[in-house]
Amino acid sequence: MEFTLADQFKGFLSTSEIFAENAIFDYPLYRTLKAISEENFPEIPAPRARVLGKRMEHFFACYVSHFTSEEILLQNQQVIQEKETLGEIDFLLKDTASEEIFHIELVFKFYIYDPDTGISEKDHLIGPNKRDNLNRKLERLQKRQFPLLFHEAAQNVLQAKGIDVQRVVQKMCFKASVFLPKKMRASALRNINPECVAGFWIKASEFTFEDYGQNTFFSPKKKFWPVLPGQNHSWYSFEEIKVQIAPLLSEKFSPLLWMKTLNGSYQRLFVVWW
């Protein structure tokens, strides 16, 4: 099933920033509005990319262009030295009112909270397939992505556009959906913004008819993961969804499920292969 661009844009906006305050990380946060009335929605062009992260960059650009006083000076600017790509600057924005210039690194993640992984709360937040974690991402931002702006090759790009790198303020827009163990409460989180909690996760062996057989389900393609479940109109029985997700689990991919309960409420959960 395909979802409208408005559904996808709303899903991007409704996803909270991973930290509730600036003090948690060395760089200040860039926050977006959480919701916009539909009558104010612009005509959103379709993203060309299929990859989730690139699609979210597209919706971020739409947000900045239509709902802020900022203009986009650079977007996805590759930094190249002697034919080697050193990295990419996500966004350079200029506030047309204050003339401030911001370097924004945009991150959009889905994390599972696994208390058995690592030691710290940031270690516990891992990708659904155990291929990344929050600590590693923050370290990469701090040691590679933000310092890239001050590399000689990046400064050459900025100077060619008349931008003084010393005037640039660096910020992070890090949106995330966090899925907790089924019995864990969001209030147990210490540093992570509890508004990021989007659902729960279970192991494949725990996805049983006894516990879930009365509900209906849908498993969205990854590019549609941010969409809110209430926008969906196609639902499958427990037996049908079990068949649909079996190939993903066997290939070591953890599917996201939207669940509609008998009382008409919606929940999101990951069924993990590990």
The 8 nearest C-alpha neighbors of each residue, nearest first, counted from 0:
[[1, 2, 233, 219, 231, 220, 232, 223],
 [2, 0, 3, 223, 219, 220, 231, 4],
 [3, 1, 6, 4, 0, 7, 223, 230],
 [4, 2, 6, 5, 7, 1, 8, 230],
 [3, 5, 7, 6, 8, 2, 43, 45],
 [4, 6, 8, 3, 7, 9, 43, 40],
 [7, 5, 3, 9, 4, 8, 226, 2],
 [6, 8, 10, 4, 226, 5, 9, 11],
 [7, 9, 5, 11, 10, 6, 4, 58],
 [10, 8, 12, 6, 11, 7, 13, 5],
 [9, 11, 226, 225, 7, 13, 8, 12],
 [12, 10, 8, 9, 14, 13, 225, 7],
 [11, 13, 33, 9, 10, 14, 34, 8],
 [12, 14, 33, 10, 11, 9, 34, 15],
 [15, 13, 12, 11, 174, 175, 10, 176],
 [14, 16, 195, 174, 194, 13, 175, 17],
 [17, 15, 174, 173, 18, 175, 19, 195],
 [16, 18, 192, 175, 174, 191, 173, 195],
 [19, 17, 192, 191, 16, 20, 190, 23],
 [18, 20, 192, 17, 16, 191, 21, 190],
 [21, 19, 18, 22, 23, 28, 192, 27],
 [20, 22, 27, 23, 28, 24, 19, 26],
 [21, 23, 24, 20, 25, 27, 26, 18],
 [22, 24, 21, 20, 18, 25, 190, 19],
 [25, 23, 26, 22, 21, 27, 137, 18],
 [26, 24, 27, 23, 22, 21, 141, 170],
 [25, 27, 24, 170, 171, 28, 169, 21],
 [28, 26, 170, 21, 171, 25, 29, 24],
 [29, 27, 171, 170, 172, 21, 30, 26],
 [28, 30, 172, 171, 170, 27, 31, 103],
 [31, 29, 28, 172, 32, 16, 171, 173],
 [32, 30, 33, 29, 12, 62, 172, 16],
 [31, 33, 34, 12, 30, 35, 13, 66],
 [34, 32, 13, 12, 31, 35, 14, 15],
 [35, 33, 32, 12, 13, 36, 9, 31],
 [34, 36, 37, 39, 33, 40, 32, 9],
 [37, 35, 38, 39, 34, 40, 9, 33],
 [36, 38, 40, 39, 35, 5, 41, 34],
 [37, 39, 36, 40, 35, 41, 42, 5],
 [40, 38, 37, 36, 41, 35, 66, 65],
 [39, 41, 37, 38, 42, 36, 35, 5],
 [42, 40, 43, 39, 65, 61, 38, 37],
 [41, 43, 44, 40, 5, 4, 61, 45],
 [42, 44, 41, 45, 4, 61, 5, 40],
 [45, 43, 46, 42, 4, 61, 57, 47],
 [44, 46, 47, 43, 4, 57, 48, 54],
 [47, 45, 48, 54, 57, 44, 49, 58],
 [46, 48, 45, 49, 54, 57, 53, 44],
 [47, 49, 46, 50, 54, 53, 51, 57],
 [48, 50, 51, 222, 47, 54, 53, 46],
 [49, 51, 53, 48, 52, 54, 222, 221],
 [50, 52, 222, 54, 53, 49, 55, 221],
 [53, 51, 55, 54, 50, 107, 56, 106],
 [52, 54, 56, 55, 51, 50, 48, 57],
 [55, 53, 57, 51, 56, 52, 48, 46],
 [54, 56, 58, 52, 57, 53, 59, 51],
 [57, 55, 59, 53, 54, 58, 60, 52],
 [56, 58, 54, 60, 55, 59, 46, 61],
 [59, 57, 61, 55, 60, 56, 8, 62],
 [60, 58, 56, 62, 61, 57, 55, 63],
 [59, 61, 63, 57, 58, 62, 64, 56],
 [62, 60, 58, 64, 59, 63, 65, 57],
 [61, 63, 59, 60, 65, 66, 64, 58],
 [62, 64, 60, 67, 61, 66, 65, 59],
 [65, 63, 61, 62, 60, 66, 70, 67],
 [64, 66, 62, 63, 67, 61, 41, 68],
 [65, 67, 62, 63, 64, 68, 61, 69],
 [68, 66, 63, 69, 65, 64, 62, 70],
 [67, 69, 94, 95, 96, 70, 66, 63],
 [70, 68, 94, 93, 67, 95, 92, 63],
 [69, 71, 93, 92, 72, 64, 94, 68],
 [70, 72, 92, 73, 91, 93, 69, 74],
 [71, 73, 91, 92, 70, 93, 74, 90],
 [74, 72, 91, 90, 71, 76, 75, 92],
 [73, 75, 90, 76, 89, 91, 71, 72],
 [76, 74, 89, 88, 87, 77, 90, 73],
 [75, 77, 88, 87, 74, 73, 78, 89],
 [78, 76, 87, 86, 75, 79, 88, 84],
 [77, 79, 86, 85, 153, 87, 84, 152],
 [80, 78, 84, 83, 85, 82, 77, 152],
 [79, 81, 83, 82, 152, 84, 78, 85],
 [80, 82, 83, 79, 84, 152, 85, 78],
 [83, 81, 80, 79, 84, 85, 78, 152],
 [82, 84, 80, 79, 81, 85, 78, 86],
 [85, 83, 79, 86, 78, 82, 80, 77],
 [86, 84, 78, 79, 83, 80, 87, 77],
 [87, 85, 78, 84, 77, 88, 147, 144],
 [86, 88, 77, 76, 78, 75, 89, 85],
 [87, 89, 76, 75, 90, 77, 86, 74],
 [88, 90, 75, 104, 74, 87, 103, 76],
 [91, 89, 74, 103, 73, 102, 88, 92],
 [90, 92, 102, 73, 72, 101, 71, 103],
 [93, 91, 71, 101, 72, 100, 70, 69],
 [94, 92, 100, 69, 70, 99, 98, 95],
 [93, 95, 69, 98, 99, 96, 97, 68],
 [94, 96, 98, 69, 68, 97, 93, 70],
 [95, 97, 94, 98, 68, 69, 99, 93],
 [96, 98, 99, 94, 95, 93, 100, 68],
 [99, 97, 94, 95, 96, 93, 100, 69],
 [100, 98, 94, 97, 93, 101, 167, 166],
 [101, 99, 93, 167, 92, 168, 94, 98],
 [102, 100, 168, 92, 167, 91, 169, 103],
 [101, 103, 91, 169, 90, 168, 170, 167],
 [104, 102, 170, 90, 171, 101, 169, 105],
 [103, 105, 171, 89, 172, 90, 106, 170],
 [104, 106, 172, 173, 103, 171, 89, 107],
 [107, 105, 173, 174, 172, 108, 104, 52],
 [106, 108, 174, 175, 173, 52, 105, 55],
 [109, 107, 175, 110, 176, 106, 174, 173],
 [108, 110, 176, 175, 177, 126, 111, 107],
 [111, 109, 177, 126, 125, 124, 176, 178],
 [110, 112, 178, 125, 124, 177, 127, 126],
 [111, 113, 124, 179, 123, 178, 114, 125],
 [112, 114, 123, 115, 116, 111, 124, 125],
 [115, 113, 123, 116, 112, 117, 120, 118],
 [116, 114, 113, 117, 123, 118, 112, 122],
 [117, 115, 123, 114, 113, 122, 118, 125],
 [118, 116, 122, 123, 119, 115, 114, 120],
 [117, 119, 122, 116, 120, 123, 114, 115],
 [120, 118, 122, 121, 117, 123, 116, 134],
 [119, 121, 123, 122, 124, 118, 190, 189],
 [120, 122, 134, 119, 123, 133, 124, 132],
 [123, 121, 117, 119, 120, 124, 134, 118],
 [122, 124, 113, 120, 116, 112, 121, 114],
 [125, 123, 112, 111, 122, 121, 110, 132],
 [126, 124, 132, 110, 111, 131, 129, 123],
 [125, 127, 110, 129, 131, 128, 130, 132],
 [128, 126, 129, 111, 253, 110, 125, 271],
 [127, 129, 126, 130, 253, 252, 251, 271],
 [130, 128, 126, 127, 131, 125, 132, 273],
 [131, 129, 128, 126, 132, 125, 127, 135],
 [132, 130, 126, 125, 129, 135, 133, 136],
 [131, 133, 125, 124, 135, 134, 126, 122],
 [132, 134, 136, 121, 135, 124, 137, 125],
 [135, 133, 137, 121, 136, 132, 122, 138],
 [134, 136, 138, 133, 137, 132, 139, 131],
 [137, 135, 133, 139, 138, 134, 140, 132],
 [136, 138, 140, 134, 139, 135, 141, 133],
 [137, 139, 135, 141, 136, 140, 142, 134],
 [140, 138, 136, 142, 143, 137, 141, 135],
 [141, 139, 144, 137, 138, 143, 142, 145],
 [140, 142, 138, 139, 145, 143, 137, 144],
 [141, 143, 139, 140, 138, 146, 144, 145],
 [144, 142, 139, 146, 140, 145, 141, 147],
 [143, 145, 140, 147, 146, 139, 142, 141],
 [144, 146, 147, 140, 143, 141, 148, 142],
 [147, 145, 148, 143, 149, 144, 142, 150],
 [148, 146, 150, 144, 149, 145, 143, 153],
 [147, 149, 146, 153, 150, 145, 154, 88],
 [150, 148, 147, 146, 154, 151, 153, 164],
 [151, 149, 147, 153, 152, 148, 154, 146],
 [150, 152, 154, 153, 155, 149, 148, 80],
 [151, 153, 155, 150, 154, 80, 78, 79],
 [154, 152, 156, 150, 155, 151, 148, 78],
 [155, 153, 157, 151, 156, 152, 158, 149],
 [154, 156, 158, 152, 153, 157, 159, 151],
 [157, 155, 153, 159, 154, 158, 152, 160],
 [158, 156, 162, 154, 160, 159, 155, 161],
 [157, 159, 161, 155, 160, 162, 156, 154],
 [158, 160, 156, 157, 161, 155, 162, 154],
 [161, 159, 157, 158, 162, 156, 72, 155],
 [160, 162, 158, 159, 157, 163, 156, 164],
 [163, 161, 157, 158, 160, 164, 159, 166],
 [162, 164, 165, 166, 158, 161, 157, 167],
 [163, 165, 167, 166, 162, 154, 157, 149],
 [164, 166, 163, 167, 168, 162, 149, 100],
 [167, 165, 164, 163, 168, 100, 99, 162],
 [166, 168, 100, 164, 101, 165, 169, 102],
 [169, 167, 101, 102, 100, 166, 170, 99],
 [168, 170, 102, 101, 103, 167, 26, 171],
 [171, 169, 103, 27, 28, 26, 29, 102],
 [170, 172, 28, 104, 103, 29, 173, 105],
 [171, 173, 29, 105, 28, 104, 106, 174],
 [174, 172, 106, 16, 105, 171, 17, 107],
 [175, 173, 16, 107, 15, 17, 14, 106],
 [174, 176, 108, 17, 107, 109, 195, 16],
 [175, 177, 109, 195, 197, 196, 110, 108],
 [176, 178, 196, 110, 195, 197, 111, 109],
 [179, 177, 199, 111, 198, 197, 196, 200],
 [178, 180, 199, 112, 200, 181, 183, 111],
 [181, 179, 183, 200, 199, 182, 112, 201],
 [180, 182, 199, 183, 179, 200, 201, 184],
 [183, 181, 180, 184, 179, 199, 200, 185],
 [184, 182, 180, 181, 179, 185, 187, 186],
 [183, 185, 186, 187, 182, 179, 188, 181],
 [186, 184, 187, 193, 188, 196, 183, 179],
 [185, 187, 184, 188, 193, 189, 183, 192],
 [188, 186, 185, 184, 189, 183, 193, 190],
 [189, 187, 186, 185, 191, 190, 193, 192],
 [190, 188, 191, 187, 120, 186, 192, 193],
 [191, 189, 188, 192, 18, 23, 120, 19],
 [190, 192, 18, 188, 17, 189, 193, 19],
 [191, 193, 18, 19, 194, 17, 195, 190],
 [194, 192, 195, 185, 196, 191, 188, 186],
 [193, 195, 192, 196, 15, 197, 16, 185],
 [196, 194, 176, 15, 193, 177, 192, 175],
 [195, 197, 177, 194, 193, 178, 176, 198],
 [198, 196, 176, 177, 178, 195, 267, 199],
 [197, 199, 178, 267, 268, 196, 266, 179],
 [200, 198, 178, 179, 268, 181, 180, 269],
 [199, 201, 269, 268, 180, 270, 178, 179],
 [202, 200, 270, 205, 271, 269, 203, 180],
 [201, 203, 271, 205, 204, 270, 272, 206],
 [202, 204, 206, 205, 270, 271, 272, 201],
 [203, 205, 202, 206, 207, 201, 272, 270],
 [206, 204, 202, 203, 207, 201, 210, 270],
 [205, 207, 203, 204, 202, 211, 201, 208],
 [208, 206, 209, 210, 205, 211, 212, 204],
 [207, 209, 212, 211, 210, 237, 206, 213],
 [208, 210, 207, 212, 211, 213, 206, 205],
 [211, 209, 208, 207, 212, 206, 213, 205],
 [210, 212, 208, 213, 214, 209, 207, 206],
 [211, 213, 208, 237, 214, 209, 210, 207],
 [212, 214, 211, 261, 215, 260, 237, 208],
 [215, 213, 260, 212, 259, 211, 261, 258],
 [214, 216, 236, 235, 259, 234, 258, 237],
 [217, 215, 258, 235, 234, 257, 259, 236],
 [216, 218, 257, 234, 256, 235, 219, 258],
 [217, 219, 256, 255, 257, 220, 216, 254],
 [220, 218, 223, 224, 221, 217, 255, 256],
 [219, 221, 223, 222, 224, 218, 255, 0],
 [220, 222, 224, 223, 219, 51, 255, 50],
 [221, 223, 51, 220, 224, 50, 49, 54],
 [224, 222, 221, 220, 225, 226, 219, 7],
 [223, 225, 221, 226, 222, 219, 220, 255],
 [226, 224, 10, 223, 11, 227, 7, 14],
 [227, 225, 10, 7, 224, 223, 6, 228],
 [226, 228, 229, 10, 230, 225, 6, 231],
 [229, 227, 230, 231, 257, 226, 265, 266],
 [228, 230, 231, 227, 265, 232, 226, 264],
 [231, 229, 228, 227, 232, 6, 226, 2],
 [230, 232, 229, 228, 233, 227, 234, 2],
 [233, 231, 234, 230, 229, 0, 228, 217],
 [234, 232, 231, 217, 235, 0, 216, 215],
 [233, 235, 216, 217, 215, 232, 236, 231],
 [236, 234, 216, 215, 239, 240, 217, 237],
 [235, 237, 215, 239, 238, 240, 216, 214],
 [236, 238, 212, 240, 239, 241, 215, 235],
 [239, 237, 241, 236, 240, 242, 212, 235],
 [240, 238, 236, 242, 241, 237, 235, 243],
 [241, 239, 243, 237, 242, 238, 235, 244],
 [240, 242, 238, 239, 243, 244, 237, 245],
 [241, 243, 240, 239, 245, 244, 238, 246],
 [244, 242, 240, 241, 245, 239, 246, 247],
 [243, 245, 247, 241, 246, 242, 240, 248],
 [244, 246, 248, 242, 247, 243, 241, 249],
 [247, 245, 249, 248, 244, 250, 243, 242],
 [248, 246, 252, 250, 244, 249, 245, 251],
 [247, 249, 251, 272, 245, 252, 250, 246],
 [248, 250, 246, 251, 247, 245, 252, 272],
 [251, 249, 247, 248, 252, 246, 272, 245],
 [252, 250, 248, 249, 272, 247, 253, 128],
 [251, 253, 247, 248, 250, 128, 254, 272],
 [252, 254, 271, 272, 270, 127, 128, 248],
 [255, 253, 269, 270, 252, 256, 244, 247],
 [254, 256, 269, 268, 218, 270, 253, 257],
 [257, 255, 218, 268, 217, 267, 269, 258],
 [256, 258, 267, 217, 216, 266, 228, 218],
 [257, 259, 216, 266, 265, 215, 267, 256],
 [260, 258, 265, 215, 264, 214, 263, 216],
 [259, 261, 214, 263, 262, 264, 258, 265],
 [260, 262, 263, 214, 259, 213, 264, 215],
 [261, 263, 260, 264, 259, 265, 214, 213],
 [264, 262, 260, 261, 259, 265, 214, 258],
 [263, 265, 260, 259, 262, 266, 261, 258],
 [266, 264, 259, 258, 228, 260, 263, 229],
 [265, 267, 258, 257, 198, 259, 268, 264],
 [268, 266, 257, 198, 256, 258, 197, 199],
 [269, 267, 199, 200, 256, 198, 255, 270],
 [268, 270, 255, 200, 254, 271, 256, 201],
 [269, 271, 201, 202, 203, 253, 254, 200],
 [272, 270, 253, 202, 273, 203, 269, 201],
 [271, 273, 248, 253, 251, 203, 202, 252],
 [272, 271, 202, 251, 128, 203, 253, 129]]
